[in-house]
Amino acid sequence: MKQNILLIFFSLLLLAPVPSRGDVPVRVGVYDYKPFVFRSLDGKAGGLYIEVLEHMAKAEKWQLDYVKGSWTECIERLKTGKIDLMIGIAYSENRARFFDFNRETFMTNWGRLYARKNLKIDSIAALEGKKIAFYKDGVFSEYFRKFLKQTGITCEIVEAEDYDTIFRLVDEGEVDAGVSSNIFALQHARRYRAEKTAIIFMPTELRFAVAKGRNRDLTDAIDRHLVALKSDPDSIYHRALDKWTVSRLEAMSRDRLVPRWAVYTLAGAGCLALLFLLSSLLLEKQVRRKTLAISEKNEILNREIRKREKTEQALEAHRRQLTTLMDNLPGMVYRSRTDDARTIEFISSGCERLLGYTPEYLAAHGIRTFKKLVYPDDFSAIESHPEPENGYPWLYRMKTRSGGYKWVCDYGVASQSLDGAIPIREGFITDVTGRQEEEIRLRRENVRLRSAMKERFRFGDIVGKSRVMQEVYEMILKAAATHEHVILYGESGTGKELVARAIHDMSDRSQRAFVPVNCGAIPANLLESEFFGHKKGAFTGADADKTGFMDRADGGTLFLDEIGDIDLNMQVMLLRAIEGGGFTPVGGTGVRKPDIRIVAATNKDLESLVKKGLMRRDFYYRIHIVPIFLPPLRKRKEDIALLIEHFLNKYDPEILPPVTGNIIEALRSYDWPGNVRELQNVLNRYVTLKKLDFPGLVSREPEPVTGEGGAQNIEGLTDLRKTMENFEKAYIEQVLIRFNWHRGKTAEILNINRKTLFKKIKAHGLKM
C-alpha cells in the first residue's frame, strides 16, 4: 500500500511542468486591461496579448513568468529591469526615451472626449471654461493638455487615478467631460451615462516594450512573428482578434467563479494523466535524447538566424549609405523602362538640384517619363538610335521646372534580360550646360575663322573677293551666330537668297528646313492660307488640309523675299505669330506657336514705306534687327572675273567658246543693272549662241583659233598690244584664282619663272 502511494506521489511530481534546459526565462509585466490582458481568480494570465505572446514563446523557447501589478507598477518595474517585457503599451516619443519598442504595431488605439449627459460639445471651442477629467498617467491626457495650450483654450483640469474614476466623475456631474482611450470606452462606457462626442484625436500604436538598451532580441523576435502572423488570415493573431471581441467581455469577467463542470473536467484530466505515467517513464530516456538532439539543432538554427539578421542589418546599412551617396552626387541617378515614353522607375533626390523637381513632384504630376522631360527633338534623336549593350553617354536637353532647358550628359547602360530584350536602363545624369554652350560658341568661332581663312574669294555659293563682299561675309557670320531676325537690302539680282541660305547653313538651325517665300508672287486673298495653312472645308476648293509656310519652317528659317509687298493685314498676323502669340490655320481652332527665324529681303526703301503708311512701324522694327546691305555688281567689278569663272565652270569644257581678253574687258566695262543674275544670263547665252550680246555692247562672236599656219580673226580689234595685255592679265588672274593664289603652282602652269610672274602681277595691278 505504501509503495502504491509513493508511486502515485512521484508520478504527480513528474507531471508538474519542468522547463527544459533550452528555455529562456522572460518576465512579463501584466495588468488588468481586458480584453487584452488580465488575471483570473486562479491566477492564470489570459487575454488577446497573452494568447499571441504564448504562441511566440512556444516557437522561441521562452519560459514566460507573468508579474502582476498596476499600470504604474509595471512601468516602474520595466524601467528598473525587474521585468523583461511589457505588453499593451502605447508608443509615444516621450516613452521612447525610457523604453525600446518593437517596430510592428499590434493594434491601434486613440483618444476620445466623453461629456455628461445632455451637454452638447461639438467642437474644441465649446470646452472653453469647462471642467475636464484626465487620467494623470495617460498618454492621451498628455497630448490633450498640449493641444489645449497650443489653441489657447482654458479649462479646469481634474486628475483621476484611472479611467473608471473619469467616467464616475462625469456621471456624478463633478466634471463636464473626460478624456478616455477608445479601447477602455468600448469595454466599460456602457456602464455609465456619459455620452461620446465627435472629438477624436491622437491615433496611438499599441506595441511591446523593453527597458532602454536591453532585450532587443525579444522585440526583434516579436516583430518577425507579428509580420508573419498578420499576413496569414488563419493565424493565432486573427483567431484571437475574433475571439476577444467586446461582446464576449462579460464571459471573462474577473469576478465570475470557475464553473463546477470545469472542476470535474480537471479532475478527469488528472486521472488520465496517471494512466499514462508508467508509459511516459519508459519513454523518458528516449525523449530526453531526442530533446537534446532537437536542442542542438535549434541552437544551430538560432546561430544561423542571428547570422542572417546581422547580414540583413549590414545590407540595410549599405543600402542607406548608397542612398546617401546617390542623393549627394552632383546630378541624379535613375532607372527607367525602355518603353516608348521611357518611364522612370526610380530617380534620386539630385533631380531637385538639377531640374528643380522633387521625385514626389514628378510622381504626383504625372511627368515621370523622359518623354515629358527631354527636349522633343533630342528625344526623337535618342529614339532613332539603337540601344547599345555597353551603353555610352548621350547629350541632350532636359526641361527644368522654371520652363527653361539644361544641357545634360547621360551616362547610361542597358540591362538585358534572358530573352535578349532590353527591359530597363540605368544611368547617371549631370549638368553640362556651361560646357556645351562654350563648345557651341567655339564651334561657331571655328566656323567663322575657317570661313575667313579658306577661299577668301567665295563664301558658300557666294563669289567675290572685293572689300565690300568681305564685309558682307563678316555680317553673314555674325548673323549666323545669333537667333535674331535679319533683313537683306539689295537690288534685284544681287544674290539675296544665296545670302539667306548661307546664314541658315551656318546657324544652329541648319538641320531644319529653309523655306523661301516670294511675297510678291502670292495673291492677297491667298496670303493667310499660304502662310498659316488651312483645314479641309475651310473655303471653296479646300479639299484637304494644307500645311502653311509657318509650320514648314518650324525650328528652321523662313526667307521672305520682297517683304515690302506684304499688305498691312498680313503684317499684323505675321507680327503676332513671330512675337509668340501664335497663329490659327484657316478653318482651324487650335493655336500653334512655331519656333521660326525670319530672314527678309527687299529692293525697296522700307523706311519710306513706313512714312507712306504702307508698312506698319512695329512690323518694320520687328524684322529690322540685323540689316545686311548687298552691293550691286557695278560697285565690285573686280569680282567679275571670279564670277565668269564660277559660272563657266558648270559647263563641259568641250563646248565652251574661248573667253578672250577683250571679252573680259567688255564685261567689266558694263554697268550691269541686272547685277549678278544678268551676268549669269549673258554668259548662258554666250555658251549657247556662241556670241556675246547685251545692251551697250556690239554683238561679238568668239574669235576662232585655227591650227598651225592658220590665222586669227582679229576683226573689231584696233590695238593688238593692248588686247594682248588685257588677255594676259585676265588669264594670269584666272590661273591664280584656280590655285588659290599659290604663285609657285601658277608659275609652273604658265611655264615662266616666279620672278617673271611677280613682275607681271605687279605690272597688271593684280591683288588677292
Buried (B, 14 or more C-beta within 10 A) or exposed (E): EEEEEEEEEEBEEEBEEEEEEBBBEBBBBBBBBBBBBBBBEEEEBBBBBBBBBBBBBEEBBBBBEBBBBEBEBBBBBBBEEBBBBBBBBBBBEEBEEEBBBBEBBBBEBBBBBBBBEEBEBEEBEBBEEBBBBBBBBBBBBBBBBEBBEEEEBEBEBBEBEBBBBBBBBBBEEEBBBBBBBBBBBBBBBEEBBBBBBEBEBBEBBBBBBBBEEEBEEBBBBBBBBBEEBBEEEEBBBEBBBEBBEEEEBEEBEEEEEEEEEEEEEEEEEEEEBEEEBEEEEEEEEEEEEEBEEEBEEBEEEEEEEEEEBEEEEEEEEEEEEEEEEBBEBEBBBBBBBBEEEBBBEEBBBBBBBBBBBBBEBBEEEEBBBBBBBBBEEBBEBBEEEEBEEEBEBBBBBBBBBEEEBBBBBBBBBBEEEEEEEBEBBBBBBBBBBEEBEEEEEEEBEEBBEEBEEEEBBBBBEBBBBBEBBBEBBBBBBBBBBBEEBBBBBBBEBBBBBBBBBBBBBBBBBBEBBBBBBEBEEBEEEEBBBBBBBBBEEBEEEBEEBBEBBBBBBBBBBBBBBBBBBBEEEBBEBBBEBBEEEBBBBBBBEEEBEBEBBBBBBBBBEBEEBBEEEBBBEEBBEBBBEBBBEBBBBEBBBBBBBBBBBBBBEEBEEEEBBEBBBBBBBBBBEBEBEBBBBBBBBBBBBBBEEEEBEBEEBEEBBBBEEEEEEEEEEEEEBEEEEEBEBBBBBBBBBBBBBBEEBEEEBBBEEBEBEEEEBEEBBEEBEBEE
